[in-house]
Amino acid sequence: MIVVNCPNCGPRNSSDLRPCGEVNTRPDPATASLSEWRTYLYLRENPAGWVTETWYCRSGCRRYFTIERNTVTNEIRDSEAS
């Protein structure tokens, strides 16, 4: 169990939330190549260490927010509304 601090609801059990993946920049639909779309949609780095992720508060405020989480220790450093 991980306790995640939702910026709107406060500390929540991770079962009340849904992780939506790493934050990454979406390519411009007008100019992006198929290779850029493939990379954006399917290829992830999966680093060991700190990553910025988007989470969804599904049992509380029903809003998205961003956290920094260590993928090795599950330590959470920061959260902010998206």
LUMTOR-495261 format. One record per atom (N, C-alpha, C): residue number from 1; atom name; x, y, z. Coordinates in nm, 2 decimals, decimal comma. Atoms other than C-alpha are relative to their C-alpha. Layout:
BEGIN
num  atomo  x  y  z
NUM  CA  X  Y  Z
...
//
This chain:
BEGIN
num  atomo  x  y  z
1  N  0,08  -0,12  0,00
1  CA  0,00  0,00  0,00
1  C  0,09  0,12  0,00
2  N  -0,07  -0,13  0,01
2  CA  0,12  0,35  -0,09
2  C  -0,10  0,10  0,04
3  N  0,08  -0,11  -0,03
3  CA  -0,02  0,66  0,06
3  C  0,05  0,12  -0,09
4  N  -0,04  -0,11  0,09
4  CA  -0,03  0,94  -0,20
4  C  -0,08  0,12  0,04
5  N  0,06  -0,12  -0,04
5  CA  -0,11  1,30  -0,12
5  C  -0,07  0,06  -0,12
6  N  0,08  -0,07  0,10
6  CA  -0,39  1,42  -0,35
6  C  0,00  0,15  0,04
7  N  0,00  -0,14  -0,04
7  CA  -0,36  1,80  -0,37
7  C  -0,14  0,06  0,03
8  N  0,14  -0,04  -0,04
8  CA  -0,74  1,83  -0,34
8  C  -0,06  -0,07  0,12
9  N  0,07  0,08  -0,11
9  CA  -0,84  1,55  -0,10
9  C  0,09  -0,03  0,12
10  N  -0,10  0,03  -0,11
10  CA  -0,52  1,51  0,11
10  C  0,05  -0,14  -0,02
11  N  -0,06  0,14  0,01
11  CA  -0,35  1,17  0,18
11  C  -0,11  -0,10  -0,03
12  N  0,09  0,11  0,05
12  CA  -0,52  0,88  0,00
12  C  0,07  -0,13  -0,01
13  N  -0,06  0,13  0,03
13  CA  -0,46  0,51  -0,01
13  C  0,01  -0,02  -0,15
14  N  -0,02  0,01  0,14
14  CA  -0,33  0,41  -0,35
14  C  -0,11  -0,08  -0,07
15  N  0,11  0,07  0,06
15  CA  -0,63  0,18  -0,40
15  C  -0,11  0,10  -0,04
16  N  0,10  -0,11  0,04
16  CA  -0,84  0,51  -0,42
16  C  0,04  0,07  -0,13
17  N  -0,06  -0,08  0,11
17  CA  -0,62  0,63  -0,71
17  C  0,03  -0,09  -0,11
18  N  -0,04  0,08  0,11
18  CA  -0,52  0,52  -1,05
18  C  0,12  0,06  -0,07
19  N  -0,12  -0,06  0,07
19  CA  -0,17  0,57  -1,19
19  C  -0,03  0,00  -0,15
20  N  0,03  -0,02  0,14
20  CA  -0,19  0,70  -1,55
20  C  0,13  0,00  -0,08
21  N  -0,12  0,01  0,07
21  CA  0,18  0,67  -1,64
21  C  0,09  0,12  0,01
22  N  -0,10  -0,11  0,00
22  CA  0,48  0,89  -1,69
22  C  -0,05  0,12  -0,08
23  N  0,03  -0,12  0,07
23  CA  0,44  1,25  -1,79
23  C  0,10  0,01  -0,12
24  N  -0,09  -0,02  0,12
24  CA  0,57  1,30  -2,15
24  C  -0,08  0,09  -0,09
25  N  0,06  -0,10  0,09
25  CA  0,51  1,56  -2,42
25  C  -0,06  -0,07  -0,12
26  N  0,06  0,06  0,11
26  CA  0,26  1,47  -2,68
26  C  0,05  0,07  -0,13
27  N  -0,05  -0,05  0,13
27  CA  0,38  1,51  -3,04
27  C  -0,11  0,09  -0,07
28  N  0,09  -0,08  0,07
28  CA  0,22  1,77  -3,26
28  C  -0,07  -0,08  -0,11
29  N  0,07  0,09  0,10
29  CA  -0,05  1,58  -3,47
29  C  0,03  0,05  -0,14
30  N  -0,01  -0,05  0,13
30  CA  0,01  1,80  -3,77
30  C  0,14  -0,03  -0,06
31  N  -0,14  0,02  0,05
31  CA  0,39  1,74  -3,80
31  C  0,07  -0,13  0,05
32  N  -0,07  0,12  -0,05
32  CA  0,47  1,42  -3,61
32  C  0,00  -0,12  -0,10
33  N  -0,02  0,12  0,08
33  CA  0,60  1,12  -3,80
33  C  -0,06  -0,12  0,07
34  N  0,05  0,13  -0,06
34  CA  0,47  0,76  -3,75
34  C  0,10  -0,05  0,11
35  N  -0,10  0,04  -0,10
35  CA  0,79  0,69  -3,57
35  C  -0,01  0,07  0,13
36  N  0,02  -0,08  -0,13
36  CA  0,74  0,98  -3,32
36  C  -0,13  -0,05  0,07
37  N  0,12  0,05  -0,06
37  CA  0,38  0,85  -3,26
37  C  0,02  -0,13  0,07
38  N  -0,03  0,13  -0,06
38  CA  0,50  0,50  -3,20
38  C  0,08  0,01  0,13
39  N  -0,08  -0,02  -0,12
39  CA  0,76  0,62  -2,95
39  C  -0,08  0,06  0,11
40  N  0,08  -0,07  -0,10
40  CA  0,51  0,84  -2,77
40  C  -0,10  -0,10  0,06
41  N  0,11  0,09  -0,04
41  CA  0,24  0,57  -2,75
41  C  0,05  -0,13  0,07
42  N  -0,04  0,13  -0,04
42  CA  0,44  0,25  -2,69
42  C  0,13  -0,02  0,07
43  N  -0,14  0,02  -0,05
43  CA  0,80  0,30  -2,59
43  C  0,02  0,08  0,13
44  N  -0,02  -0,07  -0,12
44  CA  0,88  0,39  -2,23
44  C  0,14  -0,04  0,05
45  N  -0,14  0,02  -0,05
45  CA  1,22  0,42  -2,06
45  C  0,01  -0,09  0,12
46  N  0,01  0,08  -0,12
46  CA  1,12  0,25  -1,73
46  C  0,13  0,01  0,08
47  N  -0,12  -0,03  -0,08
47  CA  1,41  0,41  -1,53
47  C  -0,01  -0,04  0,14
48  N  0,00  0,02  -0,15
48  CA  1,51  0,31  -1,18
48  C  0,04  0,14  0,06
49  N  -0,02  -0,13  -0,07
49  CA  1,48  0,63  -0,97
49  C  -0,12  0,09  -0,01
50  N  0,11  -0,09  0,00
50  CA  1,27  0,94  -0,98
50  C  -0,06  0,02  -0,14
51  N  0,07  -0,03  0,12
51  CA  1,00  0,98  -1,24
51  C  -0,12  0,09  0,03
52  N  0,12  -0,08  -0,02
52  CA  0,71  1,23  -1,28
52  C  -0,11  -0,07  -0,07
53  N  0,11  0,07  0,04
53  CA  0,38  1,06  -1,31
53  C  -0,13  0,07  0,01
54  N  0,14  -0,05  -0,02
54  CA  0,01  1,15  -1,36
54  C  -0,08  -0,11  0,07
55  N  0,09  0,09  -0,07
55  CA  -0,24  0,99  -1,12
55  C  -0,14  0,06  -0,01
56  N  0,14  -0,04  0,00
56  CA  -0,62  1,01  -1,11
56  C  -0,07  -0,04  0,13
57  N  0,07  0,02  -0,13
57  CA  -0,82  1,04  -0,79
57  C  -0,14  -0,05  -0,03
58  N  0,13  0,06  0,05
58  CA  -1,11  0,80  -0,87
58  C  -0,10  -0,01  0,11
59  N  0,10  0,01  -0,11
59  CA  -1,27  0,78  -0,52
59  C  -0,02  0,13  0,07
60  N  0,01  -0,12  -0,07
60  CA  -1,24  1,14  -0,42
60  C  -0,05  0,11  -0,09
61  N  0,03  -0,12  0,08
61  CA  -1,23  1,46  -0,62
61  C  -0,01  -0,03  -0,15
62  N  0,00  0,03  0,14
62  CA  -1,20  1,28  -0,96
62  C  0,08  0,09  -0,09
63  N  -0,09  -0,09  0,08
63  CA  -0,92  1,50  -1,08
63  C  0,14  -0,07  -0,02
64  N  -0,13  0,05  0,03
64  CA  -0,58  1,43  -1,23
64  C  0,10  0,09  0,07
65  N  -0,11  -0,07  -0,06
65  CA  -0,26  1,53  -1,05
65  C  0,13  -0,06  -0,03
66  N  -0,13  0,05  0,04
66  CA  0,11  1,49  -1,10
66  C  0,08  -0,02  0,13
67  N  -0,09  0,02  -0,11
67  CA  0,36  1,34  -0,85
67  C  0,14  -0,04  -0,05
68  N  -0,14  0,05  0,03
68  CA  0,73  1,26  -0,84
68  C  0,01  -0,13  0,09
69  N  -0,01  0,13  -0,07
69  CA  0,78  0,89  -0,74
69  C  0,13  -0,07  -0,03
70  N  -0,12  0,08  0,02
70  CA  1,09  0,68  -0,69
70  C  -0,05  -0,14  -0,03
71  N  0,05  0,13  0,05
71  CA  1,03  0,36  -0,89
71  C  0,07  -0,11  0,08
72  N  -0,07  0,10  -0,08
72  CA  1,27  0,17  -0,66
72  C  -0,06  -0,01  0,14
73  N  0,04  0,00  -0,14
73  CA  1,15  0,27  -0,32
73  C  -0,15  0,04  0,02
74  N  0,13  -0,06  0,00
74  CA  0,80  0,41  -0,40
74  C  -0,02  0,12  0,09
75  N  0,00  -0,13  -0,08
75  CA  0,89  0,72  -0,20
75  C  -0,06  0,11  -0,09
76  N  0,07  -0,11  0,07
76  CA  0,67  1,02  -0,31
76  C  0,06  0,13  0,05
77  N  -0,07  -0,13  -0,04
77  CA  0,84  1,36  -0,32
77  C  -0,09  0,12  -0,01
78  N  0,08  -0,13  0,02
78  CA  0,58  1,61  -0,45
78  C  -0,13  -0,04  -0,07
79  N  0,12  0,01  0,08
79  CA  0,23  1,64  -0,58
79  C  -0,06  0,14  -0,03
80  N  0,07  -0,12  0,04
80  CA  0,04  1,91  -0,77
80  C  -0,11  -0,03  -0,09
81  N  0,12  0,02  0,09
81  CA  -0,29  1,95  -0,95
81  C  0,04  0,02  -0,14
82  N  -0,03  -0,01  0,15
82  CA  -0,28  1,90  -1,33
82  C  -0,10  0,09  -0,06
//
